[in-house]
Amino acid sequence: MKKYININELLEASSGRLKSLQARRRERSQVLSQVRAALPAELKGAVVTAGIEEGRLIVGVTGGVWATRLRYRAKALREHIAGTLGQEVHSVRIKVVQPPPPDTAVRH
């Protein structure tokens, strides 16, 4: 008879690599939430990813039109994220990315 392992127990007792990935996922989720909170409704729905890497805020949006609109707000967004998260953000990169399928999208 197979013994089943509780996934929460597995994650809590996980290796350093898995814990590192979990921490990165939490951090990116927090950045994504803050980016969306700083944007008007018509833009926040187009933002699907966000993270800070080496002082650069990287934001993924669902289309070129949204990327262009977001670029006009890049300076204010950079300042908001830096102030809210207390991290140095020296630049913003906006990328067009394919959105995740509806059943896997992060909901905030």
Summary of the structure (lengths in Angstrom):
residues: 108
radius of gyration: 16.5
end to end distance: 40.3
largest distance: 60.5
contacts: 271
relative contact order: 0.15
helix: 51%
strand: 18%
